[in-house]
Amino acid sequence: MNFAILDIGSYQIKSLVAELNRDGKLSLRDIFKEISTGIRRGEIIDNNDVIVSLEKIFKRIKENNRLALKNVFVNVGGSNIRCQNSKGIVAVSRADNEISQEDIDRVVKASQAIKLPPNRMIMHAITQEFVVDGIGDIREPLGMNGTRLEVNSLIIDAFSPNVKNILNTLEKLGASVSGLIYNPLAASRSVLTKHQKDLGTVLIDIGFGTTSMSVYEEGKLLHIASFPIGSGNITRDLAIGLKCSMKLAELIKIVFGRAITNNISNKEKITAELIEEKSGIDVADLDKNFKANVSSRFVAEIIESRLSEIFELINGELKAIHRFGQLPGGAIICGGGAKMPEIVNLAKSELKLMSEIGFPETDNFEIIQPDISNQINDPEFATALGLLYWALDQNFKDNNWSSGERISLKKIFKYFMP
């Protein structure tokens, strides 16, 4: 059984091609990356540009494993996705008061009976706990005895036109979509351990166009949020501050960027010659008018200011759920933005939490090509590998996705409500 993963980001599209054999053994066969166009802050703004980027990816997939496009799992991002708590309550149906799977299905469905605007749809319904006759914090009530069954769920809903845009675009290109997964859920699946989720941890995924966060405690997803700000904002800030092109600003950010200004002298300069020496790239190819000597400290000040703004937004969400400075598992940072030097020290200072870089788990599958291992051992692959694991989880839950049949929105969201 072959399938493909698509992590569609504002800066880059990543694709993984994997195979699951009859024994349940998973192997990662190929990785493809392309610069994305037509995506801003995780949402499609130009369908034709997106198609151009995806066509390049699909061409490479077809050359190596055409069957993978019959089962495609894709991420959904953007700051318009929201979450809310919901409760479902049902009476246990059996005369002997033993809770059946039918009771569990009914109570979960009851928790999803919420009013949403016509242009929004439920994407995920995450079970936080079951309650049997007033006794809560139950993870699996099947077979227990009681007269009343409740469930507390976290409902994640999306702006339906954005979701339909993704589905329609992929369908035009001949892909069969088997599932859509919200970015923070995918990233947490590959990065966070069970212990971290039990202890109490916030996962922060800093992408190019957006930043997302998910908070876990006692094994439960407590809160989830996204913000329309990411490492791309740092690039734009640098382009404005340094009066240079976006391409050169991105290069300066990658090669010389630091998240804090400590121990950086005002005398430390970044010249065109130094940029070329460190990167091997001709500055004139990126910005023919750039000749200035740039202060390294000034660059760090710009980066620190924007990252501090991101952490301030995260602190606001943590305060709203009464978890500011109160998560023993600390803050785990992933995504491309996590590779900024000194970001851990800035996070510790701003969030008042133990902080570290989060790397995706890579030990649960076979890697066919040796060079793939080095590529995926990277914080920016958190979402892509999370999608891979989510697809694997879904296969064990429901084998229908292997048929290669295009499925409707209704079926997709039925499949992806754990």
Residue pairs with C-beta under 8 A, 6 or more apart in sequence:
1 19
1 20
1 21
1 71
1 395
1 402
2 17
2 18
2 19
2 65
2 67
2 68
2 70
2 71
3 17
3 18
3 19
3 20
3 68
3 70
3 71
3 72
3 73
3 178
3 391
3 401
4 15
4 16
4 17
4 18
4 61
4 65
4 68
4 69
4 71
4 72
4 73
4 175
5 14
5 15
5 16
5 17
5 18
5 72
5 73
5 74
5 384
5 387
5 388
5 391
6 13
6 14
6 15
6 54
6 57
6 72
6 73
6 74
6 75
6 170
6 387
7 13
7 14
7 15
7 74
7 75
7 186
7 383
7 384
7 387
8 36
8 39
8 50
8 54
8 74
8 75
8 77
8 166
9 36
9 39
9 42
9 77
9 207
9 208
9 209
9 383
10 36
10 39
10 40
10 41
10 42
10 207
10 208
10 209
10 210
10 230
10 232
11 35
11 36
11 207
11 208
11 209
11 232
11 336
12 33
12 34
12 35
12 36
12 208
13 33
13 34
13 35
13 36
13 53
13 54
13 57
14 31
14 32
14 33
14 381
14 384
15 30
15 31
15 32
15 33
15 57
15 60
15 61
15 384
16 28
16 30
16 31
16 384
16 385
16 387
16 388
17 28
17 29
17 30
17 31
17 32
17 61
17 64
17 65
17 68
18 26
18 27
18 28
18 29
18 68
18 365
18 388
18 391
19 26
19 27
19 29
19 65
20 26
20 27
20 392
20 395
21 27
24 396
25 366
26 364
26 365
26 366
26 388
26 392
27 365
27 366
27 367
27 368
28 365
28 366
28 367
28 368
28 372
28 376
28 388
29 64
29 65
29 368
29 369
30 60
30 61
30 64
30 65
30 368
30 369
30 372
31 372
31 375
31 376
32 57
32 60
32 61
34 53
34 56
34 57
35 53
36 50
36 53
37 46
37 49
37 50
37 52
37 53
38 44
38 45
38 46
38 47
38 48
38 49
38 50
38 51
38 52
38 53
39 45
39 50
39 209
40 209
41 78
41 79
41 209
41 210
41 228
41 230
42 76
42 77
42 78
42 79
42 183
42 207
42 209
42 210
42 226
43 77
43 78
43 80
43 162
44 50
44 162
44 165
44 166
44 169
47 165
47 169
50 169
51 169
51 172
51 173
54 169
54 170
54 173
55 173
58 69
58 173
58 174
58 175
61 68
61 69
62 69
67 404
69 174
69 175
69 176
70 176
70 404
71 176
71 178
71 391
71 401
71 402
71 404
72 170
72 175
72 176
72 177
72 178
73 177
73 178
73 179
73 180
73 181
73 387
73 388
73 390
73 391
74 166
74 170
74 177
74 179
74 180
74 181
74 387
75 180
75 181
75 182
75 183
75 186
75 383
75 387
76 123
76 158
76 162
76 163
76 166
76 180
76 181
76 182
76 183
77 182
77 183
77 207
77 209
77 210
77 212
77 226
78 158
78 159
78 162
78 210
78 226
78 228
79 210
79 226
79 227
79 228
80 158
80 159
80 162
81 123
81 156
81 157
81 158
81 159
81 182
81 226
82 120
82 156
82 157
83 154
83 155
83 156
83 157
83 223
83 224
83 225
84 114
84 154
84 155
84 157
85 128
85 152
85 153
85 154
85 155
86 111
86 112
86 114
86 125
86 152
86 153
86 154
86 155
87 111
87 150
87 151
87 152
87 153
88 107
88 108
88 109
88 110
88 111
88 112
88 113
88 150
88 151
88 153
89 107
89 110
89 148
89 149
89 150
90 103
90 106
90 107
90 110
90 148
90 149
91 147
91 148
91 149
92 98
92 99
92 103
92 146
92 147
92 148
92 149
93 100
93 102
93 103
93 106
94 100
94 103
96 145
97 145
97 146
97 147
98 143
98 144
98 145
99 132
99 141
99 142
99 143
99 144
99 145
99 146
99 149
100 142
101 142
103 141
103 149
104 130
104 141
104 142
104 149
107 130
107 149
107 150
107 151
108 125
108 127
108 151
108 153
108 417
110 151
111 125
111 151
111 152
111 153
111 155
112 122
112 125
112 153
112 155
112 417
114 122
114 155
116 122
116 157
119 159
119 160
119 161
120 157
120 158
120 159
120 160
121 157
121 158
121 160
121 163
121 409
121 413
122 155
122 156
122 157
122 413
122 417
123 156
123 157
123 158
123 163
123 180
123 182
123 413
123 416
124 155
124 156
124 181
124 182
124 185
124 413
124 416
124 417
124 418
125 153
125 154
125 155
125 156
125 417
125 418
126 153
126 154
126 155
126 156
126 185
126 221
126 418
127 151
127 152
127 153
127 418
128 151
128 152
128 153
128 154
128 220
128 221
128 222
129 136
129 137
129 138
129 139
129 151
129 152
129 220
130 136
130 138
130 139
130 140
130 141
130 149
130 150
130 151
131 138
131 149
131 150
131 151
131 152
132 138
132 141
132 144
132 145
132 146
132 148
132 149
132 150
133 146
133 147
133 148
134 148
136 150
136 152
137 218
138 144
139 219
141 149
154 221
154 222
154 223
154 224
156 182
156 185
156 224
158 182
160 409
163 180
163 409
164 409
166 180
167 177
167 180
167 409
167 412
170 177
171 177
171 406
176 404
176 405
176 406
176 407
177 406
177 407
177 412
178 391
178 394
178 401
178 407
178 412
178 415
179 390
179 391
179 394
179 401
179 412
179 415
179 416
180 412
180 416
181 386
181 387
181 390
181 416
182 224
183 205
183 207
183 210
183 212
183 226
183 383
184 203
184 205
184 212
184 213
184 214
184 224
184 226
185 214
185 221
185 224
185 386
185 390
186 382
186 383
186 384
186 386
186 387
186 390
187 203
187 205
187 212
187 214
187 334
187 335
187 382
187 383
187 386
188 197
188 203
188 214
188 216
188 221
188 386
189 386
189 389
189 390
189 393
190 360
190 361
190 381
190 382
190 383
190 385
190 386
190 388
190 389
191 203
191 332
191 334
191 358
191 359
191 360
191 361
191 382
191 386
192 201
192 203
192 216
192 332
192 358
194 219
195 329
196 216
196 329
196 332
197 216
197 217
197 219
197 220
197 329
198 216
198 217
198 218
198 219
199 217
199 327
199 328
199 329
200 215
200 216
200 217
200 218
200 323
200 326
200 327
200 328
200 329
201 215
201 216
201 217
201 327
201 329
201 330
201 331
201 332
202 213
202 214
202 215
202 216
202 314
202 318
202 323
202 327
202 330
202 331
202 332
202 351
202 353
203 213
203 214
203 215
203 216
203 331
203 332
203 334
203 358
204 211
204 212
204 213
204 314
204 331
204 332
204 333
204 334
204 335
204 347
205 211
205 212
205 213
205 333
205 334
205 335
205 382
205 383
206 230
206 231
206 310
206 333
206 334
206 335
206 336
206 337
206 338
207 230
207 231
207 335
207 336
207 337
208 230
208 231
208 232
208 336
208 337
209 228
209 230
209 232
210 226
210 227
210 228
210 229
210 230
211 226
211 227
211 229
211 230
211 310
211 313
211 314
211 335
211 337
212 224
212 225
212 226
212 227
213 223
213 224
213 225
213 226
213 314
213 317
214 221
214 223
214 224
215 221
215 222
215 223
215 224
215 317
215 318
215 321
215 323
215 327
216 222
216 329
217 323
217 327
222 321
222 323
223 317
223 320
223 321
223 323
225 317
227 310
227 313
229 306
229 309
229 310
229 313
230 310
230 335
230 337
231 253
231 335
231 336
231 337
231 340
233 306
234 253
234 257
234 302
234 303
234 306
234 307
234 337
235 246
235 249
235 250
235 253
236 246
236 249
237 302
237 303
237 305
237 306
238 244
238 249
238 252
238 253
238 299
238 302
238 303
239 245
239 246
239 248
239 249
241 298
241 302
242 248
242 249
242 252
242 292
242 294
242 299
243 292
244 252
244 287
244 290
245 286
245 287
245 290
247 286
247 287
248 275
248 283
248 286
248 287
248 290
251 275
251 279
251 281
251 286
252 270
252 275
252 294
252 299
253 299
253 303
253 340
255 275
255 278
255 279
256 270
256 275
256 278
256 296
256 299
257 299
257 300
257 303
257 340
257 341
258 264
258 296
258 299
258 300
258 303
258 340
258 341
258 342
259 300
259 303
259 304
259 307
259 340
259 341
259 342
259 343
259 345
259 346
260 300
260 304
260 342
260 345
260 346
260 349
261 297
261 300
261 301
261 304
262 342
262 345
264 296
264 297
264 300
265 296
265 297
266 295
266 297
268 295
268 296
268 297
269 293
269 294
269 295
269 296
270 293
270 294
270 295
270 296
270 299
271 293
271 294
272 283
272 290
272 291
275 281
275 283
276 282
276 283
283 290
303 340
304 346
307 337
307 340
307 343
307 346
308 346
308 350
311 346
311 347
311 350
311 351
312 350
314 331
314 351
315 324
315 350
315 351
318 324
318 325
318 326
318 327
318 351
324 352
325 351
325 352
325 353
327 353
329 354
330 353
330 354
330 355
330 356
331 347
331 351
331 353
331 354
331 355
331 356
332 355
332 356
332 357
332 358
333 343
333 344
333 347
333 355
333 356
333 357
333 358
333 379
334 357
334 358
334 359
334 360
334 379
334 380
334 382
335 379
335 380
335 382
335 383
336 379
336 380
337 343
338 357
338 358
338 379
338 380
339 357
339 378
339 379
339 380
343 357
344 355
344 356
344 357
347 353
347 355
348 354
348 355
357 379
358 379
358 382
359 377
359 378
359 379
359 382
360 376
360 377
360 378
360 379
360 381
360 382
360 384
360 385
360 386
361 385
361 389
362 373
362 376
362 377
362 385
364 389
365 388
367 373
367 376
375 381
376 384
376 385
391 401
394 401
394 415
394 416
395 401
395 402
397 418
398 415
400 415
401 415
407 415
